[in-house]
């Protein structure tokens, strides 16, 4: 297939940050009002280069760990203990680990920023002290901008290398799974408080809310369940699936072979 450019709906972009939630080590998560910027970065990433006989023979990248520069015009009171302050509000104290979630919006040339969003889950965060400037008031009163450097400690990932940053794109996730995750992250009006899941709990949410399943029967056959408009042309060697949860090729993807 020959490449094409500027197809309708193909122009996607990200913008903004919202729905920040701060999750203390103990207790429920709290809304982070006033979060204005999360500049994602990587700590300790860079190439290791080696030469032999004047020729470059090694060019290996150190992958590093997730980091970020965070800006806000205010922050939740629960965050003070994680920014080196005691209950009596004196500084220089131990900084503990916490979790964080926020969204960045995803837009396209059809729906604009209503197209969807990317939900970011950041684990094992620690804040590094930064310079804070208190300035004299003048005729144009301006709010103080708070800034922090954030570092992370990755956790085990059953599918790949350890990571501290997981994200979910709403256009690629079925509504039941996304709703279940957000009910956990943001809490429910007449239910549980906001809670940050472990990796095992995160995977369990998607497994419990899976609309489409393939079960290997162990005898060279498989049992396939899902909506009628997703599963079709089930043959002896190929199964065709159409679903927004899969990376699609012309709206159709071959999911399984040799059954």
C-alpha positions in Angstrom: 0.0 0.0 0.0 1.4 3.4 -0.9 1.7 6.0 1.8 -0.8 8.9 1.9 -0.6 12.2 3.8 -3.1 14.5 5.4 -5.9 11.9 5.6 -9.0 13.1 7.5 -8.7 12.3 11.1 -5.0 11.4 10.9 -3.7 14.7 12.4 -3.4 13.9 16.2 -1.8 16.1 18.8 -1.5 16.4 22.6 -2.2 19.6 24.7 -2.7 20.6 28.2 -2.7 18.9 31.6 -5.6 18.3 34.0 -7.1 16.1 36.7 -4.0 15.9 38.7 -4.3 13.6 41.8 -1.8 13.3 44.6 -1.7 9.9 46.4 0.0 9.9 49.8 1.8 6.8 51.0 -1.2 6.1 53.3 -4.7 7.5 53.0 -6.9 8.4 50.0 -5.8 10.4 47.0 -6.5 14.1 46.9 -7.2 16.4 43.9 -4.2 18.6 42.9 -5.9 21.9 42.0 -3.6 24.4 40.3 -1.3 21.9 38.5 -0.1 23.8 35.4 2.7 21.8 33.9 4.3 18.4 33.9 7.4 18.3 31.7 8.3 14.6 31.3 12.0 13.7 31.3 14.4 10.8 31.8 17.0 10.6 34.6 20.5 9.0 33.8 19.8 8.4 30.1 22.6 8.8 27.6 24.8 6.8 25.2 27.8 4.7 26.2 30.2 5.0 23.3 33.3 2.8 22.8 36.1 2.9 20.1 38.5 0.3 18.8 41.2 1.1 16.3 39.7 4.5 15.8 36.3 3.1 14.9 33.1 3.4 16.9 32.2 -0.1 18.0 29.9 0.5 20.9 26.9 2.8 20.9 24.6 1.6 23.8 21.9 3.7 25.3 21.3 3.8 29.0 17.5 3.8 29.2 17.3 5.7 32.5 14.2 6.2 34.7 11.1 8.5 34.4 11.5 12.0 35.8 9.6 15.3 35.4 9.6 19.0 36.2 6.3 20.0 37.8 4.8 23.5 38.0 1.7 24.6 39.9 0.2 27.7 41.4 -1.0 25.7 44.5 -0.8 22.2 45.9 -2.7 20.0 48.3 -1.8 20.3 52.0 -1.2 16.5 52.1 1.9 17.1 49.9 3.8 19.2 52.5 5.1 16.1 54.3 6.5 14.9 50.9 8.2 18.2 50.3 10.4 18.0 53.4 8.1 19.8 55.9 7.0 18.5 59.3 3.5 18.8 60.8 4.7 21.9 62.6 5.8 23.3 59.2 9.6 23.4 59.5 11.7 22.2 56.6 14.6 19.9 56.1 12.7 16.7 56.9 12.7 13.3 55.3 10.9 13.0 51.9 8.8 9.9 51.3 7.5 8.2 48.2 4.1 8.9 46.7 2.1 8.2 43.6 0.7 10.7 41.0 -1.9 10.6 38.2 -2.8 13.3 35.6 -4.2 13.6 32.1 -2.9 15.1 28.9 -5.6 15.8 26.2 -5.5 14.2 22.8 -7.0 16.0 19.8 -7.4 15.4 16.1 -8.5 17.4 13.1 -12.1 16.2 13.4 -13.1 16.4 17.0 -10.5 18.7 18.4 -9.6 18.1 22.0 -12.8 16.1 22.5 -11.2 13.2 20.7 -9.7 11.8 24.0 -7.0 11.9 26.6 -4.0 10.1 27.9 -4.2 9.0 31.5 -0.7 9.0 33.1 0.0 6.8 36.2 3.4 7.7 37.9 4.6 5.4 40.7 7.2 5.8 43.5 7.7 9.5 43.1 10.0 11.7 45.2 10.3 15.4 45.1 13.7 17.1 44.9 14.1 20.6 46.5 14.1 23.5 44.1 14.6 27.3 44.4 11.4 29.1 45.5 11.3 32.9 44.9 9.3 35.2 47.2 9.1 38.6 45.6 7.8 42.0 46.6 4.2 42.9 45.5 3.8 45.5 42.9 0.8 47.1 41.0 0.2 43.9 39.1 -0.2 41.2 41.6 1.1 37.9 40.3 0.7 34.4 41.8 3.8 32.5 42.9 4.8 29.6 40.7 5.8 26.5 42.6 8.2 24.1 40.9 9.5 20.7 41.8 11.8 18.1 40.2 10.4 14.6 40.4 12.3 11.4 40.3 11.0 7.8 40.4 11.9 4.3 41.3 10.6 1.8 38.7 8.6 -1.3 39.7 8.5 -4.7 38.1 6.6 -5.0 34.9 5.4 -8.5 33.8 5.6 -7.6 30.1 8.9 -5.7 29.8 11.5 -3.8 31.8 10.7 -2.2 35.1 8.9 1.1 34.8 7.5 3.9 36.9 5.3 5.5 34.1 2.2 3.8 32.7 -0.3 5.4 30.5 -3.7 4.6 28.9 -5.1 6.3 25.8 -8.9 6.7 26.1 -9.6 6.2 22.4 -7.9 2.8 22.5 -9.6 1.4 25.6 -13.1 0.0 26.0 -15.4 2.1 28.2 -16.0 -0.5 31.0 -12.3 -0.9 31.7 -11.7 2.8 31.6 -14.6 3.5 33.9 -13.5 0.9 36.4 -10.0 2.4 36.5 -11.2 6.0 36.9 -13.6 4.9 39.6 -10.6 3.6 41.4 -8.3 6.6 40.8 -10.9 9.3 41.4 -13.2 7.5 43.9 -17.0 7.3 43.8 -19.6 9.6 45.2 -21.3 6.9 47.3 -18.4 4.4 47.3 -14.7 4.0 47.9 -12.2 6.8 48.3 -9.6 7.5 45.5 -6.9 4.8 45.4 -3.8 4.2 43.3 -3.6 0.6 42.1 -0.6 -1.7 42.1 0.5 -3.1 38.7 -1.2 -6.3 39.6 -4.5 -4.5 40.4 -4.2 -2.4 37.2 -3.9 -5.6 35.1 -6.8 -7.2 36.9 -9.0 -4.3 36.1 -8.5 -4.8 32.4 -8.8 -8.6 32.7 -12.1 -8.3 34.7 -13.5 -5.8 32.2 -12.4 -7.6 29.0 -15.1 -7.7 26.4 -13.2 -9.9 24.1 -11.5 -13.1 25.2 -9.6 -15.9 23.5 -9.1 -19.1 25.6 -6.7 -21.8 24.4 -8.4 -25.1 24.9 -5.0 -26.9 24.8 -6.0 -29.2 22.0 -5.2 -27.0 19.0 -8.5 -25.1 19.3 -9.6 -22.0 21.0 -12.8 -20.6 22.3 -13.5 -17.0 21.2 -16.1 -14.8 22.8 -17.0 -11.2 22.0 -19.6 -9.0 20.4 -20.9 -10.3 17.1 -19.7 -7.3 15.2 -16.1 -7.9 16.4 -15.7 -11.6 15.6 -16.3 -12.7 12.1 -14.9 -14.9 9.3 -13.9 -17.5 11.8 -12.1 -20.2 9.7 -9.9 -23.1 10.4 -6.7 -21.1 10.1 -7.6 -17.4 10.6 -9.8 -15.4 12.9 -10.6 -11.8 11.9 -11.3 -9.2 14.7 -12.5 -5.6 14.4 -12.2 -3.6 17.7 -10.9 -0.2 18.8 -8.7 -2.0 21.4 -6.4 -3.5 18.8 -3.9 -1.9 16.5 -5.9 -2.1 13.3 -4.9 -2.6 9.7 -7.7 -1.2 7.5 -10.1 -1.7 10.4 -9.3 -5.4 10.5 -6.6 -7.3 12.3 -5.7 -11.0 12.1 -5.6 -11.9 15.8 -5.0 -15.7 15.8 -3.8 -18.3 13.4 -3.7 -22.1 13.2 -6.7 -22.9 15.2 
